[in-house]
């Protein structure tokens, strides 16, 4: 009887409410699943043994006493060691469901919820328990604990907490969603990295670290992933690859970080010049904040550093005639900072000349911190091209970091100066505190331990290409480099990393494997694409459009659903899309005529194949709809700003565009926006684009023979049994067109379509 009640309870499960880590489903079919108000995950990892404790609080918002079923998918390879569920002071029992029954349960959930993301759990273990009674207007706390051995690939270990893998927006935790992981290792840990969440990392030492993440109102739409590398070397380097199609170049990610001993004993001695705009427009709070930021940087200098200060307005006059030692002159520099006043114009050319005038030596890296709140108005030249030429002459032996304060700055000039001289550009918006932003950056970049980095593959088995960033940045104490690119060839190779520590050259050699085929780390590909697009757009802004650059941006942005000034779509409230205007000087739109004609042909063919109109999805719950509206509004605002600001040098939109491009170039986390707003998706090495309600394989041709299969039907799940690789593709949508290896079209649809097909008919879809 319990089983039949459970089956009935699946009827009200909707995509907007389906939680990935635990479902509380009332037996009464007219009552939706209970709201999740807290989701706390605590992980203890020692060596490769992980113990995960999950605490969830569900809320019964009805006036009724309820009976419900709790269902929890156990991650593959894990063993449930504890289950606690107190109901009226009594602990309720539950049990693991055998695999055949577990698959039937999840087939039902996927079908009723119309959420293919839940395919993630097919084939795994399922824990189920009965809850009775759940009192009206009360909460229900459930705690589970499971153990697992986390996998290692060579010296790189990874842990995954499977929150959700749906293409739709995940369910919302109405309270706090938090993860706290303690990682202990018998061997030194050189890298700790999460590609999925913006975690905080606190290292107790090289063998123990605490990783935390917390968010209120979080959407459970992506798995939590954590990687760490084990390496006895002073500088650890670990490689992760992704190559879904062995016929195409693969993608790689490299993690590089120093150990704590190297950080303590090998701090690089630097020469650094602080260039401060003290023109009249800096008067008031800005000059006070700028003074405080300068004092913070001076106080943070290492005793072995040499430095100088160049305040500038209508002219530039260095504080000292030469670079001076930090230990001897720190106190005097702090006193000088208090004397800075805001007055006069803006001689950027003179300030840059002064900063570059001091002798430089190959044994000491030379840094310039350049802050301004305006455009060049005075001096030898106000021509941005001539000012940039000065930076070009110093390229290679100077690191230039620029700070634009406010919106009246030439973003293209500041970005180009920083890019040319191997630094980065930062912007302080009018409402932001200069001291806070400069201090946060300088705290991370004040202690270089290895500079002038170069990386090479030994031998010719593997070739690296499209490296992002194009020049490897310096490695700082407490920091970590995340490098990405493409590769051809395959096999185990040696990597050689070289750099300088003060006057000494250092060389490190590592063993690394580049897979001929690897489908496990799909997050690398879109992150590489973001960085590539950011770099291409920077080239266009600095040097102008060429057909090759624009075509590459358009191709990548459409393939990965990444916003650019050339393919920036505004998402309207009814789900339709409107192409944003091309940037000033732009010569191309989002789609050329040939592609538009192809899509019309495809749409006509599919209209014949799918004559019925799709059923509207159930209305989202108010909290979910509010989150979707907020995401849409944020998406639209950025789309407008990027499209408008790309052709501008100054103003709010120009600053927002420059900041967006930097985020692209440094991307090391997953999607910034709700995936339901993106009109193209990449899955299992394929690109799908939205054609009204349908997601269509980009390889599909209008002449392809189509076979329709109803979503959630026996034929649908039999396909997944026969071709398990389809699970990743089917997560894209419930309305989907997939071109098979035989050049035939498989159409998944919720309306019409075959519900049962024989095995020969199904396998015939992939036979030529």
Phi, psi and omega per residue, in radians:
X1 nan -0.670 3.130
X2 -1.047 -0.708 -3.115
X3 -1.106 -0.750 -3.134
X4 -1.163 -0.665 3.090
X5 -1.097 -0.688 3.134
X6 -1.094 -0.731 3.132
X7 -1.075 -0.753 3.093
X8 -1.072 -0.623 -3.084
X9 -1.176 -0.300 -3.133
X10 -1.282 -0.334 -3.033
X11 -0.986 -0.784 -3.066
X12 -1.425 0.037 -3.067
X13 -1.227 2.096 -3.117
X14 -1.988 2.750 -3.086
X15 -1.047 -0.651 -3.085
X16 -1.177 -0.360 -3.055
X17 -1.926 -0.148 -3.026
X18 -1.303 2.021 3.114
X19 -1.534 2.590 -3.119
X20 -1.461 -0.682 -3.100
X21 -1.824 1.267 3.073
X22 1.891 2.181 3.064
X23 -2.093 2.277 2.972
X24 -1.920 1.853 -2.973
X25 -1.968 1.925 3.097
X26 -1.043 2.549 3.114
X27 -1.155 -0.642 -3.130
X28 -1.142 2.148 -3.003
X29 -1.191 -0.295 -3.122
X30 -1.620 0.059 -3.130
X31 -1.863 2.158 -3.123
X32 -1.262 2.908 3.085
X33 -0.983 2.600 -3.099
X34 -1.195 2.548 3.141
X35 -1.223 2.431 3.091
X36 -1.589 2.047 -3.073
X37 -1.858 -0.215 3.090
X38 -2.724 2.446 3.129
X39 -2.491 1.790 -3.084
X40 -2.032 2.243 -3.133
X41 -2.122 2.207 3.079
X42 -2.114 2.227 -3.065
X43 -2.167 2.259 3.033
X44 -2.043 2.042 -3.092
X45 -2.093 2.179 3.066
X46 -2.302 2.185 -2.947
X47 0.969 -2.060 3.115
X48 -2.009 0.307 3.099
X49 -1.738 2.161 -3.105
X50 -2.085 2.318 3.041
X51 -2.050 2.077 -3.085
X52 -1.938 2.214 3.080
X53 -1.962 2.192 -3.091
X54 -2.030 2.174 3.044
X55 -2.050 2.144 3.130
X56 -2.191 2.455 3.072
X57 -2.088 2.142 3.134
X58 -1.928 2.573 -3.074
X59 -2.044 2.217 3.000
X60 -1.562 1.819 -3.097
X61 -1.587 0.116 -3.122
X62 -1.629 2.978 3.072
X63 -1.601 0.169 -3.066
X64 -1.866 2.642 2.927
X65 -1.410 2.278 -3.006
X66 -2.048 2.638 2.850
X67 -1.934 2.435 -3.077
X68 -2.591 2.926 3.050
X69 -2.003 2.370 3.058
X70 -1.828 2.222 -3.125
X71 -2.189 2.291 -3.100
X72 -2.370 2.160 3.104
X73 -1.427 2.137 3.113
X74 -1.439 2.222 3.131
X75 -0.953 2.550 -3.112
X76 -1.004 2.287 3.128
X77 1.514 -0.065 -3.124
X78 -1.642 2.774 3.132
X79 -2.182 2.182 3.113
X80 -1.265 2.171 -3.100
X81 -1.975 -0.268 -3.136
X82 -2.717 2.456 3.036
X83 -2.452 2.179 3.131
X84 -2.251 2.145 3.092
X85 -2.517 1.855 -3.104
X86 -1.640 2.166 3.079
X87 -2.156 2.003 -3.076
X88 0.930 0.706 3.084
X89 1.435 -0.012 -3.112
X90 -1.980 2.433 3.118
X91 -1.440 2.217 -3.141
X92 -1.589 2.618 -3.139
X93 -1.696 2.685 3.040
X94 -2.460 -3.140 -3.097
X95 -2.674 2.638 3.000
X96 -1.257 2.484 3.135
X97 -1.666 2.348 3.127
X98 -1.128 2.716 -2.863
X99 -1.050 -0.671 -3.137
X100 -1.105 -0.769 3.114
X101 -1.198 -0.639 3.123
X102 -1.086 -0.731 3.140
X103 -1.153 -0.677 3.118
X104 -1.096 -0.714 3.129
X105 -1.065 -0.821 -3.085
X106 -1.300 -0.507 2.978
X107 -1.027 -0.750 3.126
X108 -1.106 -0.775 -3.104
X109 -1.114 -0.803 3.141
X110 -1.044 -0.755 -3.105
X111 -1.154 -0.847 -3.084
X112 -1.241 -0.700 -3.102
X113 -1.328 -0.316 -3.026
X114 0.867 0.813 -3.128
X115 -2.263 1.696 -3.079
X116 -1.202 -0.211 3.089
X117 -1.053 -0.465 -3.138
X118 -1.257 -0.091 3.024
X119 -1.079 -0.320 3.117
X120 -0.931 -0.532 -2.987
X121 -1.697 -0.069 3.111
X122 -1.069 2.358 3.122
X123 1.589 -0.120 3.117
X124 -1.698 -3.112 3.113
X125 -1.508 2.604 3.140
X126 -2.226 2.296 3.058
X127 -1.793 2.372 -3.100
X128 -2.377 2.446 3.102
X129 -2.524 2.630 3.078
X130 -1.643 2.394 3.132
X131 -2.075 2.116 3.077
X132 -2.814 2.335 -0.112
X133 -1.625 2.708 2.955
X134 -1.848 1.951 -3.006
X135 -1.229 2.686 3.120
X136 -1.006 2.492 3.081
X137 0.883 0.716 -3.116
X138 -2.213 2.890 3.112
X139 -1.877 2.755 3.140
X140 -2.261 2.073 -3.139
X141 -1.726 2.287 -3.140
X142 -2.238 2.297 -3.134
X143 -2.192 2.294 3.067
X144 -2.242 2.739 3.045
X145 -2.441 2.295 3.077
X146 -2.381 2.662 -3.108
X147 -2.023 2.642 3.108
X148 -2.775 2.808 2.997
X149 -1.712 2.092 -3.103
X150 -1.397 2.476 -3.039
X151 -1.336 2.682 3.060
X152 -2.254 2.410 3.014
X153 -2.009 1.765 -3.021
X154 1.152 -2.122 -3.130
X155 -1.768 0.187 3.134
X156 -1.876 2.145 -3.101
X157 -1.896 2.552 -3.121
X158 -2.405 2.583 3.074
X159 -2.257 2.392 3.112
X160 -2.260 2.258 2.967
X161 -1.864 1.928 -2.987
X162 -1.337 1.505 3.141
X163 -1.219 -0.934 -3.122
X164 -3.005 2.666 3.110
X165 -2.314 0.409 -3.047
X166 -1.356 2.620 3.025
X167 -1.361 -0.315 3.107
X168 -1.485 2.985 3.042
X169 -1.146 2.317 -3.102
X170 -1.285 2.946 3.072
X171 -1.163 2.708 -3.094
X172 -1.765 2.349 2.980
X173 -1.471 2.034 -3.014
X174 -1.275 -0.305 3.025
X175 -1.908 -2.195 -3.071
X176 -1.835 2.392 2.969
X177 -1.920 2.134 -3.081
X178 -2.436 2.606 3.069
X179 -2.326 2.291 3.052
X180 -2.304 2.073 -3.110
X181 -2.117 2.254 3.024
X182 -1.859 2.122 -3.085
X183 -1.993 2.137 3.080
X184 -2.113 2.425 -3.079
X185 -2.430 2.431 3.063
X186 -1.243 -0.362 3.109
X187 -1.902 2.685 -3.130
X188 -1.056 2.371 3.079
X189 -1.674 2.126 -3.093
X190 -1.709 -0.420 -3.116
X191 -2.399 2.453 2.969
X192 -2.341 2.132 -2.978
X193 -2.609 2.341 3.015
X194 -2.079 2.038 3.093
X195 -1.407 -0.144 -2.992
X196 -1.817 -0.587 -3.014
X197 -2.355 2.604 3.123
X198 -1.411 1.452 -3.039
X199 -1.522 2.744 2.953
X200 -1.783 2.370 -3.086
X201 -2.125 2.159 3.074
X202 -2.075 2.023 -3.128
X203 -1.644 2.152 3.023
X204 -1.329 -0.713 3.034
X205 -2.864 -2.929 -3.101
X206 -1.220 -0.222 -3.069
X207 -1.982 0.026 -3.141
X208 -2.592 2.372 3.141
X209 -2.585 2.708 3.093
X210 -2.098 2.217 -3.096
X211 -2.052 2.232 -3.081
X212 -2.317 2.621 3.031
X213 -2.576 2.404 3.100
X214 -2.593 2.455 3.120
X215 -2.697 2.476 3.065
X216 -1.745 2.470 -3.124
X217 1.141 0.527 -3.062
X218 -1.272 2.559 3.022
X219 -1.650 2.184 -3.104
X220 -1.466 1.383 -3.010
X221 -2.131 0.087 3.081
X222 -2.699 2.540 3.134
X223 -1.141 2.594 3.029
X224 -1.511 2.178 -3.125
X225 -2.162 2.480 3.118
X226 -2.477 2.289 3.103
X227 -2.086 2.528 2.961
X228 -2.556 2.528 -3.089
X229 -1.913 2.542 3.128
X230 -1.931 2.100 -3.056
X231 -2.755 2.229 3.134
X232 -1.368 -0.165 -3.067
X233 -1.222 2.816 3.096
X234 -1.085 -0.613 3.085
X235 -2.160 2.089 3.136
X236 -1.569 2.465 3.073
X237 -2.381 2.227 -3.135
X238 -2.302 2.489 -3.063
X239 -2.031 2.346 3.020
X240 -2.158 2.385 -3.094
X241 -2.124 2.779 3.048
X242 -2.520 2.135 -3.113
X243 -2.599 1.428 -3.078
X244 -1.163 -0.498 -3.135
X245 -2.095 1.933 -3.088
X246 -1.119 -0.265 3.128
X247 -1.422 -0.248 -3.108
X248 -1.914 2.732 3.055
X249 -1.003 2.547 3.129
X250 -1.579 3.117 3.107
X251 -2.057 2.505 3.092
X252 -2.293 2.689 2.986
X253 -2.251 2.333 3.070
X254 -2.054 2.347 3.059
X255 -1.906 2.196 -3.097
X256 -2.241 2.219 3.091
X257 -2.684 2.651 3.135
X258 -1.572 2.782 3.044
X259 -1.473 2.936 -3.036
X260 -1.192 -0.575 3.135
X261 -1.159 -0.738 3.099
X262 -1.077 -0.709 -3.134
X263 -1.079 -0.626 -3.065
X264 -1.379 -0.663 -2.983
X265 -1.831 -0.177 -3.061
X266 -2.174 0.721 3.088
X267 -1.181 2.231 -3.100
X268 -1.288 2.340 3.065
X269 -1.458 2.282 -2.987
X270 -2.101 2.842 2.849
X271 -1.913 2.246 -3.054
X272 -2.446 2.365 3.138
X273 -2.078 2.200 3.092
X274 -1.713 2.010 -3.126
X275 -1.835 2.048 -3.000
X276 -2.094 2.151 3.043
X277 -1.287 2.092 3.082
X278 -2.132 0.584 3.104
X279 -1.218 2.958 -3.055
X280 -1.017 -0.522 -3.115
X281 -1.238 -0.175 3.109
X282 -1.538 0.065 -3.077
X283 -1.095 2.728 3.085
X284 1.552 -2.442 -3.082
X285 -1.107 -0.560 -3.074
X286 -1.088 -0.762 -3.106
X287 -1.230 -0.578 3.080
X288 -1.117 -0.788 3.140
X289 -1.168 -0.653 3.136
X290 -1.144 -0.705 3.080
X291 -1.057 -0.797 -3.134
X292 -1.094 -0.696 3.116
X293 -1.119 -0.738 3.120
X294 -1.087 -0.750 -3.134
X295 -1.129 -0.664 3.089
X296 -1.068 -0.792 -3.113
X297 -1.121 -0.730 3.135
X298 -1.115 -0.755 3.118
X299 -1.108 -0.456 -3.094
X300 -1.543 -0.057 3.121
X301 -1.094 2.509 3.001
X302 -1.328 2.614 -3.076
X303 -1.027 -0.522 -3.120
X304 -1.465 -0.053 3.128
X305 -1.298 2.683 2.927
X306 -2.009 2.622 -3.045
X307 -2.712 2.996 2.999
X308 -2.732 2.899 3.129
X309 -2.176 2.298 3.114
X310 -2.127 1.610 2.996
X311 -1.347 2.501 3.139
X312 -2.512 2.579 2.993
X313 -2.527 -1.810 3.086
X314 -1.254 -0.315 3.042
X315 -2.670 2.920 -3.124
X316 -1.984 2.281 3.140
X317 -2.383 1.883 -3.125
X318 -1.047 2.577 3.100
X319 -1.086 -0.794 3.111
X320 -2.115 2.764 -3.135
X321 -1.348 -0.233 -3.116
X322 -2.580 2.984 3.056
X323 -1.250 2.396 -3.073
X324 -2.120 2.764 -3.109
X325 -1.266 2.427 -3.096
X326 -1.151 -0.725 -3.091
X327 -1.085 -0.674 -3.063
X328 -1.437 -0.558 -2.957
X329 -1.981 0.121 -3.085
X330 -1.041 -0.836 -3.084
X331 -1.085 -0.731 3.140
X332 -1.161 -0.635 3.134
X333 -1.156 -0.672 3.121
X334 -1.127 -0.687 3.093
X335 -1.163 -0.670 3.126
X336 -1.128 -0.650 -3.135
X337 -1.020 -0.600 -3.124
X338 -1.235 -0.274 -3.112
X339 -1.568 -0.106 -3.057
X340 -1.206 2.264 3.126
X341 -2.127 2.665 -3.129
X342 -1.686 2.047 3.113
X343 -2.924 2.659 3.037
X344 1.608 -2.955 -3.083
X345 -1.654 -2.683 -3.017
X346 -2.343 1.753 3.127
X347 -1.775 1.433 -3.111
X348 -1.198 -0.685 -3.135
X349 -1.074 -0.790 3.136
X350 -1.129 -0.666 3.123
X351 -1.120 -0.723 3.132
X352 -1.185 -0.704 3.079
X353 -1.019 -0.779 -3.127
X354 -1.110 -0.729 -3.117
X355 -1.152 -0.506 -3.111
X356 -1.635 0.008 -3.006
X357 -1.420 -0.276 -3.066
X358 -1.444 2.523 -3.121
X359 -1.039 2.474 3.136
X360 -2.081 2.542 3.120
X361 -2.156 2.622 -3.096
X362 -1.205 -0.341 -3.078
X363 -1.456 -0.223 -3.105
X364 -2.202 2.089 3.067
X365 -1.100 2.517 -3.034
X366 -1.986 2.053 -3.085
X367 -1.992 2.484 3.006
X368 -2.179 2.175 3.014
X369 -1.803 1.934 -2.968
X370 -2.011 2.005 -3.114
X371 -2.058 2.297 3.081
X372 -2.598 2.680 3.080
X373 -2.037 0.265 -3.106
X374 -2.590 -3.052 3.090
X375 -1.760 2.786 3.130
X376 -1.110 2.181 -3.135
X377 -2.155 -0.291 -3.089
X378 -2.414 3.014 3.012
X379 1.873 -3.002 -3.122
X380 -0.960 -0.703 3.117
X381 -2.645 2.552 3.008
X382 -1.975 0.143 -3.127
X383 -1.388 2.024 -3.121
X384 -0.970 -0.614 -3.131
X385 -1.121 -0.698 3.137
X386 -1.255 -0.609 3.081
X387 -1.149 -0.744 3.122
X388 -1.113 -0.580 3.113
X389 -1.073 -0.565 3.083
X390 -1.117 -0.734 3.095
X391 -1.145 -0.657 3.133
X392 -1.024 -0.658 -3.123
X393 -1.147 -0.473 -3.128
X394 -1.636 0.024 -3.079
X395 -1.021 2.323 3.087
X396 1.882 -0.653 -3.125
X397 -2.103 0.245 3.106
X398 -2.360 2.396 2.965
X399 -1.834 2.094 -3.067
X400 -2.022 2.072 3.103
X401 -1.933 2.182 -3.084
X402 -1.920 2.564 3.121
X403 -2.230 2.030 3.060
X404 -1.732 2.148 -3.093
X405 -1.840 2.086 -3.124
X406 1.474 -2.963 -3.067
X407 -1.786 -0.134 -3.092
X408 -1.649 0.907 3.129
X409 -2.177 2.700 3.083
X410 -1.498 1.650 -3.068
X411 -1.125 -0.620 -3.121
X412 -1.156 -0.676 3.110
X413 -1.186 -0.831 -3.111
X414 -1.123 -0.729 3.100
X415 -1.080 -0.753 -3.099
X416 -1.181 -0.684 3.100
X417 -1.055 -0.827 -3.128
X418 -1.155 -0.785 -3.124
X419 -1.083 -0.723 -3.116
X420 -1.095 -0.682 -3.041
X421 -1.839 0.486 2.956
X422 1.204 0.411 3.095
X423 -1.978 -2.755 3.081
X424 -2.363 2.769 3.088
X425 -1.884 2.402 3.104
X426 -2.149 2.702 3.122
X427 -2.300 2.398 3.100
X428 -1.938 1.936 -3.131
X429 -1.262 2.802 -3.052
X430 -0.952 -0.596 -3.093
X431 -1.471 -0.110 -3.063
X432 -1.645 2.731 -3.119
X433 -1.579 2.128 -3.116
X434 -1.042 -0.815 -3.099
X435 -1.031 -0.766 -3.095
X436 -1.116 -0.766 -3.090
X437 -1.233 -0.762 -3.137
X438 -1.153 -0.729 -3.114
X439 -1.109 -0.739 -3.137
X440 -1.086 -0.725 3.126
X441 -1.198 -0.810 -3.032
X442 -1.181 -0.547 3.108
X443 -1.073 -0.576 -3.137
X444 -1.448 -0.477 -2.984
X445 -1.979 0.307 -3.037
X446 -1.576 -0.223 -3.054
X447 -2.259 1.369 3.090
X448 -1.197 2.425 3.107
X449 -1.991 -0.273 3.118
X450 -2.686 2.163 -3.088
X451 -2.141 2.920 3.116
X452 1.048 0.770 -3.032
X453 -1.271 2.432 3.022
X454 -2.397 2.522 -3.094
X455 -2.231 2.386 3.128
X456 -2.485 2.586 3.032
X457 -1.603 2.278 3.099
X458 -1.438 2.194 -3.125
X459 1.584 -3.046 -3.051
X460 -2.135 0.309 3.123
X461 -1.219 -0.555 -3.091
X462 -2.328 2.402 3.081
X463 -2.110 2.324 3.131
X464 -1.732 2.513 -3.133
X465 -2.587 2.912 3.084
X466 0.866 0.818 -3.118
X467 -1.152 2.313 3.116
X468 -2.252 2.060 0.034
X469 -1.290 2.769 -3.051
X470 -1.121 -0.671 3.037
X471 -1.903 2.292 -3.092
X472 -1.260 2.201 3.136
X473 -1.203 2.941 3.029
X474 -1.183 2.720 3.129
X475 -1.781 2.180 -3.056
X476 -1.868 2.706 3.086
X477 -1.046 2.335 -3.129
X478 1.316 0.013 -3.093
X479 -1.800 -3.123 -3.118
X480 -2.696 2.397 3.072
X481 -1.734 2.350 3.035
X482 -2.018 1.881 -3.067
X483 -1.918 2.470 -3.117
X484 -2.410 2.731 3.109
X485 -3.098 -2.955 3.096
X486 -1.935 2.787 3.082
X487 -2.556 2.654 2.989
X488 -2.116 2.849 -3.030
X489 1.376 -3.104 3.138
X490 -2.861 2.914 3.079
X491 2.104 3.133 3.111
X492 -1.503 2.258 -3.092
X493 -2.388 2.974 3.014
X494 -1.798 2.388 3.053
X495 -1.924 2.405 -3.139
X496 -2.041 2.066 3.108
X497 -1.889 2.179 3.130
X498 -2.117 2.639 3.102
X499 -2.922 -3.059 -3.110
X500 -2.173 2.460 2.985
X501 -2.150 1.835 -3.014
X502 0.958 -2.107 -3.079
X503 -1.625 -0.048 -3.051
X504 -1.753 2.414 3.032
X505 -1.513 2.474 3.136
X506 -2.146 2.459 3.083
X507 -2.286 2.316 3.114
X508 -2.178 2.413 3.139
X509 -2.102 2.385 -3.072
X510 -2.309 2.663 2.978
X511 -1.678 2.395 -3.127
X512 -2.558 2.574 3.110
X513 -1.960 2.290 3.088
X514 -1.976 1.938 -2.965
X515 -1.253 2.541 3.005
X516 -1.308 -0.489 3.065
X517 -2.680 2.265 -3.097
X518 -2.723 2.048 -3.077
X519 -1.940 0.217 -2.980
X520 -1.539 -0.472 -2.974
X521 -2.032 1.066 -3.067
X522 -1.143 -0.275 -3.128
X523 -1.156 -0.368 -3.068
X524 -1.167 -0.722 -3.011
X525 -1.042 -0.932 -3.139
X526 -1.157 -0.520 3.093
X527 -1.180 -0.724 3.068
X528 -1.071 -0.728 -3.120
X529 -1.088 -0.705 3.088
X530 -1.031 -0.829 -3.116
X531 -1.118 -0.710 3.141
X532 -1.103 -0.778 3.129
X533 -1.095 -0.761 3.123
X534 -1.030 -0.733 3.134
X535 -1.171 -0.712 3.128
X536 -1.131 -0.746 3.134
X537 -1.138 -0.619 3.058
X538 -1.081 -0.727 3.101
X539 -1.070 -0.725 3.137
X540 -1.133 -0.760 -3.138
X541 -1.104 -0.678 -3.058
X542 -1.433 -0.629 -2.974
X543 -2.092 -0.050 3.133
X544 1.637 2.897 -3.091
X545 -1.325 2.500 2.842
X546 -2.295 2.728 -3.116
X547 -1.033 -0.706 -3.095
X548 -1.117 -0.775 -3.124
X549 -1.142 -0.796 -3.110
X550 -1.140 -0.753 3.125
X551 -1.055 -0.704 -3.133
X552 -1.147 -0.725 3.098
X553 -1.081 -0.818 -3.113
X554 -1.092 -0.770 -3.126
X555 -1.076 -0.849 -3.102
X556 -1.177 -0.699 -3.092
X557 -1.186 -0.639 3.091
X558 -1.273 -0.651 -3.087
X559 -1.184 -0.591 -3.056
X560 -1.959 0.024 3.116
X561 1.160 0.623 -3.099
X562 -1.800 2.304 -3.105
X563 -1.151 2.327 2.990
X564 -2.489 2.918 3.088
X565 -1.110 -0.331 -3.117
X566 -1.623 -0.356 -3.095
X567 -2.410 0.807 -3.072
X568 -1.667 1.984 -3.096
X569 -1.783 2.352 3.032
X570 -1.620 2.182 -3.097
X571 -1.609 2.088 -3.102
X572 -1.502 2.889 -3.027
X573 -1.076 -0.506 -3.106
X574 -1.594 0.170 3.074
X575 1.594 -0.167 3.083
X576 -1.270 2.920 3.137
X577 -2.216 2.638 -3.134
X578 -2.282 2.220 -3.126
X579 -1.186 2.314 3.099
X580 -1.369 2.716 -3.121
X581 -1.133 2.556 3.075
X582 -1.190 2.692 -3.119
X583 -1.178 2.860 3.111
X584 -0.987 2.283 -3.104
X585 1.475 -0.089 -3.102
X586 -1.170 2.516 -3.102
X587 -2.030 -0.084 -3.077
X588 -2.284 2.630 3.019
X589 -1.740 -2.984 -3.073
X590 -1.242 -0.609 -3.112
X591 -2.393 2.415 3.072
X592 -1.486 3.029 -3.031
X593 -1.092 -0.689 -3.108
X594 -1.055 -0.740 -3.136
X595 -1.192 -0.707 3.128
X596 -1.076 -0.691 3.116
X597 -1.157 -0.686 3.110
X598 -1.069 -0.750 -3.105
X599 -1.169 -0.609 3.071
X600 -1.126 -0.716 3.094
X601 -1.090 -0.785 3.131
X602 -1.080 -0.767 -3.117
X603 -1.097 -0.713 3.116
X604 -1.119 -0.730 3.123
X605 -1.120 -0.773 -3.094
X606 -1.276 -0.471 3.077
X607 -1.126 -0.614 3.092
X608 -1.268 -0.709 -3.109
X609 -1.231 -0.526 -3.097
X610 -2.183 1.306 -3.023
X611 -1.217 -0.415 -3.082
X612 -1.417 2.484 3.072
X613 -1.265 2.452 3.139
X614 -1.164 2.579 3.097
X615 -1.294 2.439 3.120
X616 -1.155 2.531 3.093
X617 -1.248 2.643 3.105
X618 -1.032 2.581 3.138
X619 -1.081 2.398 -3.139
X620 -1.250 2.670 3.053
X621 -1.095 2.676 -3.073
X622 -0.926 -0.761 -3.115
X623 -1.127 -0.706 3.138
X624 -1.182 -0.750 3.135
X625 -1.087 -0.706 3.117
X626 -1.074 -0.718 3.117
X627 -1.141 -0.726 3.121
X628 -1.124 -0.735 3.125
X629 -1.103 -0.707 3.135
X630 -1.135 -0.726 3.115
X631 -1.124 -0.718 3.120
X632 -1.109 -0.740 -3.133
X633 -1.118 -0.735 3.113
X634 -1.124 -0.742 3.120
X635 -1.051 -0.838 -3.109
X636 -1.113 -0.732 -3.120
X637 -1.084 -0.754 3.134
X638 -1.196 -0.685 3.122
X639 -1.027 -0.808 3.134
X640 -1.117 -0.767 -3.083
X641 -1.136 -0.774 -3.126
X642 -1.159 -0.762 3.138
X643 -1.111 -0.656 -3.119
X644 -1.354 -0.699 -2.988
X645 -1.458 -0.254 -3.041
X646 -1.099 -0.624 -3.125
X647 -1.585 0.110 -3.088
X648 -1.924 2.691 3.090
X649 -1.656 -0.593 -3.068
X650 -2.348 3.059 -3.122
X651 1.763 2.947 -3.080
X652 -1.030 -0.813 -3.112
X653 -1.118 -0.639 3.124
X654 -1.128 -0.719 3.114
X655 -1.152 -0.750 3.126
X656 -1.111 -0.679 3.115
X657 -1.136 -0.792 3.120
X658 -1.055 -0.727 3.130
X659 -1.155 -0.683 3.123
X660 -1.117 -0.735 -3.135
X661 -1.140 -0.628 3.095
X662 -1.153 -0.691 3.109
X663 -1.082 -0.656 3.080
X664 -1.102 -0.817 -3.064
X665 -1.152 -0.456 -3.103
X666 -1.897 0.247 -3.045
X667 -0.988 2.236 3.019
X668 -2.472 0.278 3.085
X669 -2.260 2.904 -3.108
X670 -1.196 -2.832 -3.016
X671 -0.979 2.448 3.080
X672 -1.524 -0.312 -3.067
X673 -2.178 2.825 3.059
X674 -0.957 2.175 -3.103
X675 -1.123 -0.369 3.136
X676 -1.195 -0.246 3.128
X677 -1.585 -0.207 -3.092
X678 -1.511 2.345 -3.007
X679 -1.712 0.132 2.932
X680 -2.531 2.605 -3.073
X681 -2.438 2.600 3.114
X682 -1.971 2.277 3.127
X683 -2.631 2.279 3.111
X684 0.889 0.703 3.105
X685 1.379 0.071 3.132
X686 -1.965 2.704 3.065
X687 -1.932 2.313 3.091
X688 -2.099 2.400 3.091
X689 -2.094 2.674 -3.076
X690 -1.429 2.161 3.049
X691 -2.082 1.576 -2.983
X692 1.005 -2.044 -3.080
X693 -1.526 -0.032 -2.944
X694 -1.993 2.459 3.056
X695 -1.780 2.118 -2.952
X696 -2.008 2.269 3.036
X697 -1.008 2.219 -3.093
X698 -1.076 -0.386 3.140
X699 -1.402 -0.175 -3.065
X700 -1.156 2.389 3.083
X701 -2.023 2.582 -3.100
X702 -1.066 -0.414 -3.120
X703 -1.442 -0.123 -3.086
X704 -1.143 2.478 3.044
X705 -1.289 2.284 -3.058
X706 -1.852 2.516 2.999
X707 -2.241 2.167 -3.098
X708 -1.686 2.315 3.089
X709 -2.222 2.305 -3.108
X710 -1.323 2.318 3.106
X711 -1.037 2.356 3.082
X712 1.349 0.078 -3.123
X713 -1.481 2.953 3.039
X714 -0.975 -0.642 3.121
X715 -1.131 -0.666 3.135
X716 -1.067 -0.880 -3.102
X717 -1.275 -0.501 3.063
X718 -1.176 -0.633 3.049
X719 -1.007 -0.753 -3.132
X720 -1.147 -0.575 3.096
X721 -1.230 -0.718 -3.105
X722 -1.321 -0.615 -3.099
X723 -2.256 1.368 -3.072
X724 -1.002 -0.449 -3.128
X725 -1.143 -0.276 3.124
X726 -1.254 -0.318 -3.085
X727 -1.000 -0.757 -3.129
X728 -1.141 -0.667 3.130
X729 -1.222 -0.742 -3.083
X730 -1.145 -0.323 3.110
X731 -1.162 -0.297 -3.096
X732 -1.050 -0.785 -3.065
X733 -2.975 2.879 3.008
X734 -1.487 -0.232 3.079
X735 -2.064 1.852 -2.867
X736 -2.609 2.480 3.006
X737 -2.081 2.161 -3.130
X738 -2.113 2.236 3.050
X739 -1.551 2.163 -3.084
X740 -1.426 2.988 3.128
X741 -1.110 -0.308 3.129
X742 -1.607 0.106 3.141
X743 1.341 0.382 3.099
X744 -1.882 2.773 -3.060
X745 -1.892 2.135 3.041
X746 -1.745 2.066 -3.112
X747 -1.882 2.022 3.045
X748 -1.653 2.228 -3.065
X749 -2.558 2.614 3.093
X750 -1.525 -0.150 -3.133
X751 -2.136 2.152 -3.102
X752 1.294 -2.885 3.140
X753 1.534 2.683 -3.115
X754 -1.248 2.428 3.090
X755 -1.718 -0.445 3.078
X756 -2.357 2.350 3.058
X757 -2.439 2.588 3.118
X758 -1.266 2.790 3.108
X759 -1.035 -0.740 3.087
X760 -1.055 -0.653 3.117
X761 -1.144 -0.696 -3.120
X762 -1.241 -0.792 3.128
X763 -1.198 -0.443 3.122
X764 -1.154 -0.368 3.096
X765 -1.112 -0.391 -3.069
X766 -1.930 0.109 -3.140
X767 -1.790 2.353 3.137
X768 -1.467 nan nan
